[in-house]
Amino acid sequence: MIRDLSWQDEALCQQIGLEVFFPRTDNSPEHFKQAKEICQRCPVIAECLDFGLDEPFGVFGGTSPYDRRRIRLRQAQRRLSA
């Protein structure tokens, strides 16, 4: 399946530089703070989160890997209880 990635052209991270969104240091919440603040102003935050939900590194859609793990767990719990 080919995914439409044209939304990435509107992403603020394309203008800023990916090093903010993929810190080379540890993955502590403090290292993701700046990226998350940028994401909150991004017009394609929802598309980015959908794209990056399974990504183990970096910030996608204003979420850290820890945030996305919690989202996936909640989604799995909803599927099991449905």
mmCIF file of the N, C-alpha and C atoms, coordinates in Angstrom:
data_MODEL
# 
_entry.id   MODEL 
# 
loop_
_atom_site.group_PDB 
_atom_site.id 
_atom_site.type_symbol 
_atom_site.label_atom_id 
_atom_site.label_alt_id 
_atom_site.label_comp_id 
_atom_site.label_asym_id 
_atom_site.label_entity_id 
_atom_site.label_seq_id 
_atom_site.pdbx_PDB_ins_code 
_atom_site.Cartn_x 
_atom_site.Cartn_y 
_atom_site.Cartn_z 
_atom_site.occupancy 
_atom_site.B_iso_or_equiv 
_atom_site.pdbx_formal_charge 
_atom_site.auth_seq_id 
_atom_site.auth_comp_id 
_atom_site.auth_asym_id 
_atom_site.auth_atom_id 
_atom_site.pdbx_PDB_model_num 
ATOM 1   N N  . MET A 1 1  ? 0.834   -1.177 0.000  1.00 0.00 ? 1  MET A N  1 
ATOM 2   C CA . MET A 1 1  ? 0.000   0.000  0.000  1.00 0.00 ? 1  MET A CA 1 
ATOM 3   C C  . MET A 1 1  ? 0.892   1.258  0.000  1.00 0.00 ? 1  MET A C  1 
ATOM 4   N N  . ILE A 1 2  ? 0.636   2.141  -0.881 1.00 0.00 ? 2  ILE A N  1 
ATOM 5   C CA . ILE A 1 2  ? 1.393   3.393  -0.972 1.00 0.00 ? 2  ILE A CA 1 
ATOM 6   C C  . ILE A 1 2  ? 0.655   4.447  -0.156 1.00 0.00 ? 2  ILE A C  1 
ATOM 7   N N  . ARG A 1 3  ? 1.379   5.068  0.759  1.00 0.00 ? 3  ARG A N  1 
ATOM 8   C CA . ARG A 1 3  ? 0.781   6.101  1.613  1.00 0.00 ? 3  ARG A CA 1 
ATOM 9   C C  . ARG A 1 3  ? 1.010   7.476  1.012  1.00 0.00 ? 3  ARG A C  1 
ATOM 10  N N  . ASP A 1 4  ? 0.014   8.327  1.126  1.00 0.00 ? 4  ASP A N  1 
ATOM 11  C CA . ASP A 1 4  ? 0.126   9.708  0.672  1.00 0.00 ? 4  ASP A CA 1 
ATOM 12  C C  . ASP A 1 4  ? 0.906   10.497 1.721  1.00 0.00 ? 4  ASP A C  1 
ATOM 13  N N  . LEU A 1 5  ? 2.071   10.946 1.365  1.00 0.00 ? 5  LEU A N  1 
ATOM 14  C CA . LEU A 1 5  ? 2.926   11.699 2.287  1.00 0.00 ? 5  LEU A CA 1 
ATOM 15  C C  . LEU A 1 5  ? 3.034   13.178 1.910  1.00 0.00 ? 5  LEU A C  1 
ATOM 16  N N  . SER A 1 6  ? 2.122   13.638 1.052  1.00 0.00 ? 6  SER A N  1 
ATOM 17  C CA . SER A 1 6  ? 2.193   15.026 0.603  1.00 0.00 ? 6  SER A CA 1 
ATOM 18  C C  . SER A 1 6  ? 2.007   16.018 1.755  1.00 0.00 ? 6  SER A C  1 
ATOM 19  N N  . TRP A 1 7  ? 1.367   15.588 2.834  1.00 0.00 ? 7  TRP A N  1 
ATOM 20  C CA . TRP A 1 7  ? 1.174   16.439 4.006  1.00 0.00 ? 7  TRP A CA 1 
ATOM 21  C C  . TRP A 1 7  ? 2.510   16.894 4.585  1.00 0.00 ? 7  TRP A C  1 
ATOM 22  N N  . GLN A 1 8  ? 3.557   16.107 4.372  1.00 0.00 ? 8  GLN A N  1 
ATOM 23  C CA . GLN A 1 8  ? 4.864   16.438 4.936  1.00 0.00 ? 8  GLN A CA 1 
ATOM 24  C C  . GLN A 1 8  ? 5.408   17.767 4.404  1.00 0.00 ? 8  GLN A C  1 
ATOM 25  N N  . ASP A 1 9  ? 4.959   18.156 3.215  1.00 0.00 ? 9  ASP A N  1 
ATOM 26  C CA . ASP A 1 9  ? 5.406   19.434 2.649  1.00 0.00 ? 9  ASP A CA 1 
ATOM 27  C C  . ASP A 1 9  ? 4.973   20.618 3.509  1.00 0.00 ? 9  ASP A C  1 
ATOM 28  N N  . GLU A 1 10 ? 3.888   20.458 4.266  1.00 0.00 ? 10 GLU A N  1 
ATOM 29  C CA . GLU A 1 10 ? 3.362   21.533 5.114  1.00 0.00 ? 10 GLU A CA 1 
ATOM 30  C C  . GLU A 1 10 ? 3.872   21.458 6.549  1.00 0.00 ? 10 GLU A C  1 
ATOM 31  N N  . ALA A 1 11 ? 4.619   20.422 6.878  1.00 0.00 ? 11 ALA A N  1 
ATOM 32  C CA . ALA A 1 11 ? 5.072   20.208 8.251  1.00 0.00 ? 11 ALA A CA 1 
ATOM 33  C C  . ALA A 1 11 ? 6.132   21.230 8.657  1.00 0.00 ? 11 ALA A C  1 
ATOM 34  N N  . LEU A 1 12 ? 5.957   21.785 9.839  1.00 0.00 ? 12 LEU A N  1 
ATOM 35  C CA . LEU A 1 12 ? 6.923   22.770 10.339 1.00 0.00 ? 12 LEU A CA 1 
ATOM 36  C C  . LEU A 1 12 ? 8.313   22.169 10.529 1.00 0.00 ? 12 LEU A C  1 
ATOM 37  N N  . CYS A 1 13 ? 8.386   20.889 10.844 1.00 0.00 ? 13 CYS A N  1 
ATOM 38  C CA . CYS A 1 13 ? 9.695   20.272 11.063 1.00 0.00 ? 13 CYS A CA 1 
ATOM 39  C C  . CYS A 1 13 ? 10.562  20.320 9.803  1.00 0.00 ? 13 CYS A C  1 
ATOM 40  N N  . GLN A 1 14 ? 9.931   20.378 8.648  1.00 0.00 ? 14 GLN A N  1 
ATOM 41  C CA . GLN A 1 14 ? 10.693  20.458 7.394  1.00 0.00 ? 14 GLN A CA 1 
ATOM 42  C C  . GLN A 1 14 ? 11.440  21.782 7.295  1.00 0.00 ? 14 GLN A C  1 
ATOM 43  N N  . GLN A 1 15 ? 10.947  22.794 7.983  1.00 0.00 ? 15 GLN A N  1 
ATOM 44  C CA . GLN A 1 15 ? 11.570  24.116 7.947  1.00 0.00 ? 15 GLN A CA 1 
ATOM 45  C C  . GLN A 1 15 ? 12.597  24.301 9.065  1.00 0.00 ? 15 GLN A C  1 
ATOM 46  N N  . ILE A 1 16 ? 12.539  23.464 10.076 1.00 0.00 ? 16 ILE A N  1 
ATOM 47  C CA . ILE A 1 16 ? 13.349  23.674 11.271 1.00 0.00 ? 16 ILE A CA 1 
ATOM 48  C C  . ILE A 1 16 ? 14.586  22.787 11.307 1.00 0.00 ? 16 ILE A C  1 
ATOM 49  N N  . GLY A 1 17 ? 14.456  21.570 10.928 1.00 0.00 ? 17 GLY A N  1 
ATOM 50  C CA . GLY A 1 17 ? 15.565  20.638 11.004 1.00 0.00 ? 17 GLY A CA 1 
ATOM 51  C C  . GLY A 1 17 ? 15.220  19.470 11.910 1.00 0.00 ? 17 GLY A C  1 
ATOM 52  N N  . LEU A 1 18 ? 15.500  18.313 11.445 1.00 0.00 ? 18 LEU A N  1 
ATOM 53  C CA . LEU A 1 18 ? 15.066  17.105 12.143 1.00 0.00 ? 18 LEU A CA 1 
ATOM 54  C C  . LEU A 1 18 ? 15.813  16.824 13.436 1.00 0.00 ? 18 LEU A C  1 
ATOM 55  N N  . GLU A 1 19 ? 16.968  17.453 13.652 1.00 0.00 ? 19 GLU A N  1 
ATOM 56  C CA . GLU A 1 19 ? 17.719  17.175 14.880 1.00 0.00 ? 19 GLU A CA 1 
ATOM 57  C C  . GLU A 1 19 ? 16.938  17.564 16.132 1.00 0.00 ? 19 GLU A C  1 
ATOM 58  N N  . VAL A 1 20 ? 16.031  18.524 16.015 1.00 0.00 ? 20 VAL A N  1 
ATOM 59  C CA . VAL A 1 20 ? 15.188  18.908 17.152 1.00 0.00 ? 20 VAL A CA 1 
ATOM 60  C C  . VAL A 1 20 ? 14.210  17.775 17.484 1.00 0.00 ? 20 VAL A C  1 
ATOM 61  N N  . PHE A 1 21 ? 13.770  17.058 16.479 1.00 0.00 ? 21 PHE A N  1 
ATOM 62  C CA . PHE A 1 21 ? 12.746  16.029 16.636 1.00 0.00 ? 21 PHE A CA 1 
ATOM 63  C C  . PHE A 1 21 ? 13.336  14.644 16.888 1.00 0.00 ? 21 PHE A C  1 
ATOM 64  N N  . PHE A 1 22 ? 14.615  14.505 16.638 1.00 0.00 ? 22 PHE A N  1 
ATOM 65  C CA . PHE A 1 22 ? 15.325  13.244 16.880 1.00 0.00 ? 22 PHE A CA 1 
ATOM 66  C C  . PHE A 1 22 ? 16.618  13.550 17.643 1.00 0.00 ? 22 PHE A C  1 
ATOM 67  N N  . PRO A 1 23 ? 16.504  13.862 18.936 1.00 0.00 ? 23 PRO A N  1 
ATOM 68  C CA . PRO A 1 23 ? 17.704  14.217 19.698 1.00 0.00 ? 23 PRO A CA 1 
ATOM 69  C C  . PRO A 1 23 ? 18.688  13.055 19.783 1.00 0.00 ? 23 PRO A C  1 
ATOM 70  N N  . ARG A 1 24 ? 19.954  13.367 19.712 1.00 0.00 ? 24 ARG A N  1 
ATOM 71  C CA . ARG A 1 24 ? 20.997  12.335 19.769 1.00 0.00 ? 24 ARG A CA 1 
ATOM 72  C C  . ARG A 1 24 ? 21.317  11.916 21.191 1.00 0.00 ? 24 ARG A C  1 
ATOM 73  N N  . THR A 1 25 ? 20.808  12.665 22.145 1.00 0.00 ? 25 THR A N  1 
ATOM 74  C CA . THR A 1 25 ? 21.035  12.335 23.551 1.00 0.00 ? 25 THR A CA 1 
ATOM 75  C C  . THR A 1 25 ? 19.959  11.362 24.014 1.00 0.00 ? 25 THR A C  1 
ATOM 76  N N  . ASP A 1 26 ? 19.830  11.231 25.306 1.00 0.00 ? 26 ASP A N  1 
ATOM 77  C CA . ASP A 1 26 ? 18.820  10.303 25.813 1.00 0.00 ? 26 ASP A CA 1 
ATOM 78  C C  . ASP A 1 26 ? 17.417  10.776 25.444 1.00 0.00 ? 26 ASP A C  1 
ATOM 79  N N  . ASN A 1 27 ? 16.450  9.905  25.612 1.00 0.00 ? 27 ASN A N  1 
ATOM 80  C CA . ASN A 1 27 ? 15.073  10.195 25.241 1.00 0.00 ? 27 ASN A CA 1 
ATOM 81  C C  . ASN A 1 27 ? 14.243  10.688 26.417 1.00 0.00 ? 27 ASN A C  1 
ATOM 82  N N  . SER A 1 28 ? 14.818  11.496 27.271 1.00 0.00 ? 28 SER A N  1 
ATOM 83  C CA . SER A 1 28 ? 14.074  12.017 28.414 1.00 0.00 ? 28 SER A CA 1 
ATOM 84  C C  . SER A 1 28 ? 13.036  13.031 27.928 1.00 0.00 ? 28 SER A C  1 
ATOM 85  N N  . PRO A 1 29 ? 11.956  13.203 28.682 1.00 0.00 ? 29 PRO A N  1 
ATOM 86  C CA . PRO A 1 29 ? 10.911  14.144 28.276 1.00 0.00 ? 29 PRO A CA 1 
ATOM 87  C C  . PRO A 1 29 ? 11.424  15.556 28.017 1.00 0.00 ? 29 PRO A C  1 
ATOM 88  N N  . GLU A 1 30 ? 12.429  15.981 28.747 1.00 0.00 ? 30 GLU A N  1 
ATOM 89  C CA . GLU A 1 30 ? 12.962  17.331 28.568 1.00 0.00 ? 30 GLU A CA 1 
ATOM 90  C C  . GLU A 1 30 ? 13.546  17.535 27.162 1.00 0.00 ? 30 GLU A C  1 
ATOM 91  N N  . HIS A 1 31 ? 14.129  16.498 26.593 1.00 0.00 ? 31 HIS A N  1 
ATOM 92  C CA . HIS A 1 31 ? 14.716  16.613 25.261 1.00 0.00 ? 31 HIS A CA 1 
ATOM 93  C C  . HIS A 1 31 ? 13.656  16.765 24.173 1.00 0.00 ? 31 HIS A C  1 
ATOM 94  N N  . PHE A 1 32 ? 12.424  16.389 24.471 1.00 0.00 ? 32 PHE A N  1 
ATOM 95  C CA . PHE A 1 32 ? 11.351  16.476 23.480 1.00 0.00 ? 32 PHE A CA 1 
ATOM 96  C C  . PHE A 1 32 ? 10.519  17.745 23.622 1.00 0.00 ? 32 PHE A C  1 
ATOM 97  N N  . LYS A 1 33 ? 10.762  18.528 24.640 1.00 0.00 ? 33 LYS A N  1 
ATOM 98  C CA . LYS A 1 33 ? 9.925   19.694 24.940 1.00 0.00 ? 33 LYS A CA 1 
ATOM 99  C C  . LYS A 1 33 ? 9.866   20.680 23.771 1.00 0.00 ? 33 LYS A C  1 
ATOM 100 N N  . GLN A 1 34 ? 10.998  21.073 23.238 1.00 0.00 ? 34 GLN A N  1 
ATOM 101 C CA . GLN A 1 34 ? 11.022  22.043 22.141 1.00 0.00 ? 34 GLN A CA 1 
ATOM 102 C C  . GLN A 1 34 ? 10.277  21.509 20.917 1.00 0.00 ? 34 GLN A C  1 
ATOM 103 N N  . ALA A 1 35 ? 10.510  20.266 20.570 1.00 0.00 ? 35 ALA A N  1 
ATOM 104 C CA . ALA A 1 35 ? 9.845   19.682 19.410 1.00 0.00 ? 35 ALA A CA 1 
ATOM 105 C C  . ALA A 1 35 ? 8.332   19.647 19.605 1.00 0.00 ? 35 ALA A C  1 
ATOM 106 N N  . LYS A 1 36 ? 7.894   19.272 20.795 1.00 0.00 ? 36 LYS A N  1 
ATOM 107 C CA . LYS A 1 36 ? 6.459   19.207 21.067 1.00 0.00 ? 36 LYS A CA 1 
ATOM 108 C C  . LYS A 1 36 ? 5.816   20.592 20.960 1.00 0.00 ? 36 LYS A C  1 
ATOM 109 N N  . GLU A 1 37 ? 6.519   21.629 21.402 1.00 0.00 ? 37 GLU A N  1 
ATOM 110 C CA . GLU A 1 37 ? 5.994   22.991 21.292 1.00 0.00 ? 37 GLU A CA 1 
ATOM 111 C C  . GLU A 1 37 ? 5.839   23.405 19.835 1.00 0.00 ? 37 GLU A C  1 
ATOM 112 N N  . ILE A 1 38 ? 6.781   23.032 19.006 1.00 0.00 ? 38 ILE A N  1 
ATOM 113 C CA . ILE A 1 38 ? 6.694   23.327 17.573 1.00 0.00 ? 38 ILE A CA 1 
ATOM 114 C C  . ILE A 1 38 ? 5.519   22.578 16.965 1.00 0.00 ? 38 ILE A C  1 
ATOM 115 N N  . CYS A 1 39 ? 5.368   21.328 17.326 1.00 0.00 ? 39 CYS A N  1 
ATOM 116 C CA . CYS A 1 39 ? 4.278   20.503 16.783 1.00 0.00 ? 39 CYS A CA 1 
ATOM 117 C C  . CYS A 1 39 ? 2.907   21.112 17.068 1.00 0.00 ? 39 CYS A C  1 
ATOM 118 N N  . GLN A 1 40 ? 2.755   21.738 18.218 1.00 0.00 ? 40 GLN A N  1 
ATOM 119 C CA . GLN A 1 40 ? 1.446   22.298 18.576 1.00 0.00 ? 40 GLN A CA 1 
ATOM 120 C C  . GLN A 1 40 ? 1.016   23.406 17.614 1.00 0.00 ? 40 GLN A C  1 
ATOM 121 N N  . ARG A 1 41 ? 1.948   23.993 16.900 1.00 0.00 ? 41 ARG A N  1 
ATOM 122 C CA . ARG A 1 41 ? 1.634   25.039 15.915 1.00 0.00 ? 41 ARG A CA 1 
ATOM 123 C C  . ARG A 1 41 ? 1.566   24.487 14.490 1.00 0.00 ? 41 ARG A C  1 
ATOM 124 N N  . CYS A 1 42 ? 1.832   23.221 14.311 1.00 0.00 ? 42 CYS A N  1 
ATOM 125 C CA . CYS A 1 42 ? 1.929   22.625 12.977 1.00 0.00 ? 42 CYS A CA 1 
ATOM 126 C C  . CYS A 1 42 ? 0.535   22.318 12.403 1.00 0.00 ? 42 CYS A C  1 
ATOM 127 N N  . PRO A 1 43 ? 0.309   22.674 11.147 1.00 0.00 ? 43 PRO A N  1 
ATOM 128 C CA . PRO A 1 43 ? -1.006  22.435 10.537 1.00 0.00 ? 43 PRO A CA 1 
ATOM 129 C C  . PRO A 1 43 ? -1.284  20.966 10.212 1.00 0.00 ? 43 PRO A C  1 
ATOM 130 N N  . VAL A 1 44 ? -0.279  20.116 10.271 1.00 0.00 ? 44 VAL A N  1 
ATOM 131 C CA . VAL A 1 44 ? -0.487  18.705 9.912  1.00 0.00 ? 44 VAL A CA 1 
ATOM 132 C C  . VAL A 1 44 ? -0.168  17.769 11.086 1.00 0.00 ? 44 VAL A C  1 
ATOM 133 N N  . ILE A 1 45 ? -0.424  18.232 12.300 1.00 0.00 ? 45 ILE A N  1 
ATOM 134 C CA . ILE A 1 45 ? -0.092  17.448 13.490 1.00 0.00 ? 45 ILE A CA 1 
ATOM 135 C C  . ILE A 1 45 ? -0.828  16.101 13.499 1.00 0.00 ? 45 ILE A C  1 
ATOM 136 N N  . ALA A 1 46 ? -2.089  16.085 13.102 1.00 0.00 ? 46 ALA A N  1 
ATOM 137 C CA . ALA A 1 46 ? -2.861  14.832 13.119 1.00 0.00 ? 46 ALA A CA 1 
ATOM 138 C C  . ALA A 1 46 ? -2.304  13.823 12.118 1.00 0.00 ? 46 ALA A C  1 
ATOM 139 N N  . GLU A 1 47 ? -1.979  14.291 10.933 1.00 0.00 ? 47 GLU A N  1 
ATOM 140 C CA . GLU A 1 47 ? -1.418  13.406 9.908  1.00 0.00 ? 47 GLU A CA 1 
ATOM 141 C C  . GLU A 1 47 ? -0.071  12.841 10.359 1.00 0.00 ? 47 GLU A C  1 
ATOM 142 N N  . CYS A 1 48 ? 0.714   13.681 11.003 1.00 0.00 ? 48 CYS A N  1 
ATOM 143 C CA . CYS A 1 48 ? 2.024   13.273 11.488 1.00 0.00 ? 48 CYS A CA 1 
ATOM 144 C C  . CYS A 1 48 ? 1.901   12.209 12.576 1.00 0.00 ? 48 CYS A C  1 
ATOM 145 N N  . LEU A 1 49 ? 0.961   12.405 13.495 1.00 0.00 ? 49 LEU A N  1 
ATOM 146 C CA . LEU A 1 49 ? 0.760   11.409 14.543 1.00 0.00 ? 49 LEU A CA 1 
ATOM 147 C C  . LEU A 1 49 ? 0.319   10.083 13.941 1.00 0.00 ? 49 LEU A C  1 
ATOM 148 N N  . ASP A 1 50 ? -0.596  10.131 13.004 1.00 0.00 ? 50 ASP A N  1 
ATOM 149 C CA . ASP A 1 50 ? -1.057  8.901  12.343 1.00 0.00 ? 50 ASP A CA 1 
ATOM 150 C C  . ASP A 1 50 ? 0.118   8.191  11.673 1.00 0.00 ? 50 ASP A C  1 
ATOM 151 N N  . PHE A 1 51 ? 0.958   8.953  11.005 1.00 0.00 ? 51 PHE A N  1 
ATOM 152 C CA . PHE A 1 51 ? 2.125   8.394  10.320 1.00 0.00 ? 51 PHE A CA 1 
ATOM 153 C C  . PHE A 1 51 ? 3.115   7.772  11.309 1.00 0.00 ? 51 PHE A C  1 
ATOM 154 N N  . GLY A 1 52 ? 3.360   8.456  12.422 1.00 0.00 ? 52 GLY A N  1 
ATOM 155 C CA . GLY A 1 52 ? 4.419   8.043  13.335 1.00 0.00 ? 52 GLY A CA 1 
ATOM 156 C C  . GLY A 1 52 ? 3.982   7.227  14.530 1.00 0.00 ? 52 GLY A C  1 
ATOM 157 N N  . LEU A 1 53 ? 2.742   6.809  14.582 1.00 0.00 ? 53 LEU A N  1 
ATOM 158 C CA . LEU A 1 53 ? 2.242   6.132  15.770 1.00 0.00 ? 53 LEU A CA 1 
ATOM 159 C C  . LEU A 1 53 ? 3.068   4.907  16.162 1.00 0.00 ? 53 LEU A C  1 
ATOM 160 N N  . ASP A 1 54 ? 3.603   4.204  15.207 1.00 0.00 ? 54 ASP A N  1 
ATOM 161 C CA . ASP A 1 54 ? 4.395   3.007  15.510 1.00 0.00 ? 54 ASP A CA 1 
ATOM 162 C C  . ASP A 1 54 ? 5.900   3.243  15.521 1.00 0.00 ? 54 ASP A C  1 
ATOM 163 N N  . GLU A 1 55 ? 6.313   4.491  15.362 1.00 0.00 ? 55 GLU A N  1 
ATOM 164 C CA . GLU A 1 55 ? 7.743   4.793  15.342 1.00 0.00 ? 55 GLU A CA 1 
ATOM 165 C C  . GLU A 1 55 ? 8.325   4.756  16.762 1.00 0.00 ? 55 GLU A C  1 
ATOM 166 N N  . PRO A 1 56 ? 9.456   4.075  16.941 1.00 0.00 ? 56 PRO A N  1 
ATOM 167 C CA . PRO A 1 56 ? 10.030  3.941  18.285 1.00 0.00 ? 56 PRO A CA 1 
ATOM 168 C C  . PRO A 1 56 ? 10.922  5.108  18.715 1.00 0.00 ? 56 PRO A C  1 
ATOM 169 N N  . PHE A 1 57 ? 11.227  6.033  17.811 1.00 0.00 ? 57 PHE A N  1 
ATOM 170 C CA . PHE A 1 57 ? 12.132  7.130  18.126 1.00 0.00 ? 57 PHE A CA 1 
ATOM 171 C C  . PHE A 1 57 ? 11.539  8.459  17.664 1.00 0.00 ? 57 PHE A C  1 
ATOM 172 N N  . GLY A 1 58 ? 11.992  9.529  18.273 1.00 0.00 ? 58 GLY A N  1 
ATOM 173 C CA . GLY A 1 58 ? 11.656  10.867 17.816 1.00 0.00 ? 58 GLY A CA 1 
ATOM 174 C C  . GLY A 1 58 ? 10.281  11.351 18.212 1.00 0.00 ? 58 GLY A C  1 
ATOM 175 N N  . VAL A 1 59 ? 9.977   12.568 17.760 1.00 0.00 ? 59 VAL A N  1 
ATOM 176 C CA . VAL A 1 59 ? 8.691   13.207 18.022 1.00 0.00 ? 59 VAL A CA 1 
ATOM 177 C C  . VAL A 1 59 ? 7.886   13.190 16.733 1.00 0.00 ? 59 VAL A C  1 
ATOM 178 N N  . PHE A 1 60 ? 6.671   12.693 16.825 1.00 0.00 ? 60 PHE A N  1 
ATOM 179 C CA . PHE A 1 60 ? 5.727   12.669 15.710 1.00 0.00 ? 60 PHE A CA 1 
ATOM 180 C C  . PHE A 1 60 ? 4.383   13.163 16.227 1.00 0.00 ? 60 PHE A C  1 
ATOM 181 N N  . GLY A 1 61 ? 3.812   14.133 15.539 1.00 0.00 ? 61 GLY A N  1 
ATOM 182 C CA . GLY A 1 61 ? 2.497   14.617 15.929 1.00 0.00 ? 61 GLY A CA 1 
ATOM 183 C C  . GLY A 1 61 ? 2.433   15.131 17.351 1.00 0.00 ? 61 GLY A C  1 
ATOM 184 N N  . GLY A 1 62 ? 3.510   15.708 17.820 1.00 0.00 ? 62 GLY A N  1 
ATOM 185 C CA . GLY A 1 62 ? 3.542   16.260 19.166 1.00 0.00 ? 62 GLY A CA 1 
ATOM 186 C C  . GLY A 1 62 ? 3.658   15.231 20.268 1.00 0.00 ? 62 GLY A C  1 
ATOM 187 N N  . THR A 1 63 ? 4.078   14.024 19.917 1.00 0.00 ? 63 THR A N  1 
ATOM 188 C CA . THR A 1 63 ? 4.195   12.957 20.915 1.00 0.00 ? 63 THR A CA 1 
ATOM 189 C C  . THR A 1 63 ? 5.584   12.347 20.917 1.00 0.00 ? 63 THR A C  1 
ATOM 190 N N  . SER A 1 64 ? 6.034   11.970 22.098 1.00 0.00 ? 64 SER A N  1 
ATOM 191 C CA . SER A 1 64 ? 7.308   11.267 22.253 1.00 0.00 ? 64 SER A CA 1 
ATOM 192 C C  . SER A 1 64 ? 7.057   9.762  22.080 1.00 0.00 ? 64 SER A C  1 
ATOM 193 N N  . PRO A 1 65 ? 8.111   8.978  22.007 1.00 0.00 ? 65 PRO A N  1 
ATOM 194 C CA . PRO A 1 65 ? 7.908   7.520  21.938 1.00 0.00 ? 65 PRO A CA 1 
ATOM 195 C C  . PRO A 1 65 ? 7.081   7.005  23.122 1.00 0.00 ? 65 PRO A C  1 
ATOM 196 N N  . TYR A 1 66 ? 7.256   7.587  24.296 1.00 0.00 ? 66 TYR A N  1 
ATOM 197 C CA . TYR A 1 66 ? 6.503   7.173  25.476 1.00 0.00 ? 66 TYR A CA 1 
ATOM 198 C C  . TYR A 1 66 ? 5.021   7.502  25.320 1.00 0.00 ? 66 TYR A C  1 
ATOM 199 N N  . ASP A 1 67 ? 4.739   8.694  24.798 1.00 0.00 ? 67 ASP A N  1 
ATOM 200 C CA . ASP A 1 67 ? 3.352   9.096  24.571 1.00 0.00 ? 67 ASP A CA 1 
ATOM 201 C C  . ASP A 1 67 ? 2.669   8.156  23.587 1.00 0.00 ? 67 ASP A C  1 
ATOM 202 N N  . ARG A 1 68 ? 3.374   7.835  22.513 1.00 0.00 ? 68 ARG A N  1 
ATOM 203 C CA . ARG A 1 68 ? 2.785   6.966  21.487 1.00 0.00 ? 68 ARG A CA 1 
ATOM 204 C C  . ARG A 1 68 ? 2.564   5.557  22.014 1.00 0.00 ? 68 ARG A C  1 
ATOM 205 N N  . ARG A 1 69 ? 3.439   5.094  22.861 1.00 0.00 ? 69 ARG A N  1 
ATOM 206 C CA . ARG A 1 69 ? 3.251   3.777  23.461 1.00 0.00 ? 69 ARG A CA 1 
ATOM 207 C C  . ARG A 1 69 ? 1.955   3.754  24.288 1.00 0.00 ? 69 ARG A C  1 
ATOM 208 N N  . ARG A 1 70 ? 1.715   4.820  25.049 1.00 0.00 ? 70 ARG A N  1 
ATOM 209 C CA . ARG A 1 70 ? 0.475   4.910  25.840 1.00 0.00 ? 70 ARG A CA 1 
ATOM 210 C C  . ARG A 1 70 ? -0.753  4.947  24.926 1.00 0.00 ? 70 ARG A C  1 
ATOM 211 N N  . ILE A 1 71 ? -0.658  5.678  23.822 1.00 0.00 ? 71 ILE A N  1 
ATOM 212 C CA . ILE A 1 71 ? -1.770  5.738  22.866 1.00 0.00 ? 71 ILE A CA 1 
ATOM 213 C C  . ILE A 1 71 ? -2.053  4.351  22.305 1.00 0.00 ? 71 ILE A C  1 
ATOM 214 N N  . ARG A 1 72 ? -1.010  3.634  21.906 1.00 0.00 ? 72 ARG A N  1 
ATOM 215 C CA . ARG A 1 72 ? -1.202  2.288  21.351 1.00 0.00 ? 72 ARG A CA 1 
ATOM 216 C C  . ARG A 1 72 ? -1.809  1.345  22.385 1.00 0.00 ? 72 ARG A C  1 
ATOM 217 N N  . LEU A 1 73 ? -1.376  1.461  23.637 1.00 0.00 ? 73 LEU A N  1 
ATOM 218 C CA . LEU A 1 73 ? -1.948  0.627  24.695 1.00 0.00 ? 73 LEU A CA 1 
ATOM 219 C C  . LEU A 1 73 ? -3.428  0.923  24.899 1.00 0.00 ? 73 LEU A C  1 
ATOM 220 N N  . ARG A 1 74 ? -3.797  2.194  24.910 1.00 0.00 ? 74 ARG A N  1 
ATOM 221 C CA . ARG A 1 74 ? -5.214  2.563  25.052 1.00 0.00 ? 74 ARG A CA 1 
ATOM 222 C C  . ARG A 1 74 ? -6.027  2.035  23.877 1.00 0.00 ? 74 ARG A C  1 
ATOM 223 N N  . GLN A 1 75 ? -5.486  2.141  22.672 1.00 0.00 ? 75 GLN A N  1 
ATOM 224 C CA . GLN A 1 75 ? -6.187  1.627  21.495 1.00 0.00 ? 75 GLN A CA 1 
ATOM 225 C C  . GLN A 1 75 ? -6.384  0.124  21.607 1.00 0.00 ? 75 GLN A C  1 
ATOM 226 N N  . ALA A 1 76 ? -5.383  -0.584 22.049 1.00 0.00 ? 76 ALA A N  1 
ATOM 227 C CA . ALA A 1 76 ? -5.480  -2.041 22.209 1.00 0.00 ? 76 ALA A CA 1 
ATOM 228 C C  . ALA A 1 76 ? -6.511  -2.388 23.270 1.00 0.00 ? 76 ALA A C  1 
ATOM 229 N N  . GLN A 1 77 ? -6.546  -1.647 24.366 1.00 0.00 ? 77 GLN A N  1 
ATOM 230 C CA . GLN A 1 77 ? -7.522  -1.905 25.426 1.00 0.00 ? 77 GLN A CA 1 
ATOM 231 C C  . GLN A 1 77 ? -8.939  -1.680 24.911 1.00 0.00 ? 77 GLN A C  1 
ATOM 232 N N  . ARG A 1 78 ? -9.140  -0.642 24.118 1.00 0.00 ? 78 ARG A N  1 
ATOM 233 C CA . ARG A 1 78 ? -10.469 -0.381 23.539 1.00 0.00 ? 78 ARG A CA 1 
ATOM 234 C C  . ARG A 1 78 ? -10.897 -1.510 22.614 1.00 0.00 ? 78 ARG A C  1 
ATOM 235 N N  . ARG A 1 79 ? -9.959  -2.006 21.807 1.00 0.00 ? 79 ARG A N  1 
ATOM 236 C CA . ARG A 1 79 ? -10.294 -3.105 20.891 1.00 0.00 ? 79 ARG A CA 1 
ATOM 237 C C  . ARG A 1 79 ? -10.678 -4.354 21.671 1.00 0.00 ? 79 ARG A C  1 
ATOM 238 N N  . LEU A 1 80 ? -9.974  -4.611 22.754 1.00 0.00 ? 80 LEU A N  1 
ATOM 239 C CA . LEU A 1 80 ? -10.268 -5.804 23.556 1.00 0.00 ? 80 LEU A CA 1 
ATOM 240 C C  . LEU A 1 80 ? -11.603 -5.696 24.285 1.00 0.00 ? 80 LEU A C  1 
ATOM 241 N N  . SER A 1 81 ? -11.962 -4.484 24.683 1.00 0.00 ? 81 SER A N  1 
ATOM 242 C CA . SER A 1 81 ? -13.217 -4.325 25.428 1.00 0.00 ? 81 SER A CA 1 
ATOM 243 C C  . SER A 1 81 ? -14.426 -4.165 24.516 1.00 0.00 ? 81 SER A C  1 
ATOM 244 N N  . ALA A 1 82 ? -14.192 -3.995 23.218 1.00 0.00 ? 82 ALA A N  1 
ATOM 245 C CA . ALA A 1 82 ? -15.307 -3.810 22.281 1.00 0.00 ? 82 ALA A CA 1 
ATOM 246 C C  . ALA A 1 82 ? -15.970 -5.118 21.910 1.00 0.00 ? 82 ALA A C  1 
# 
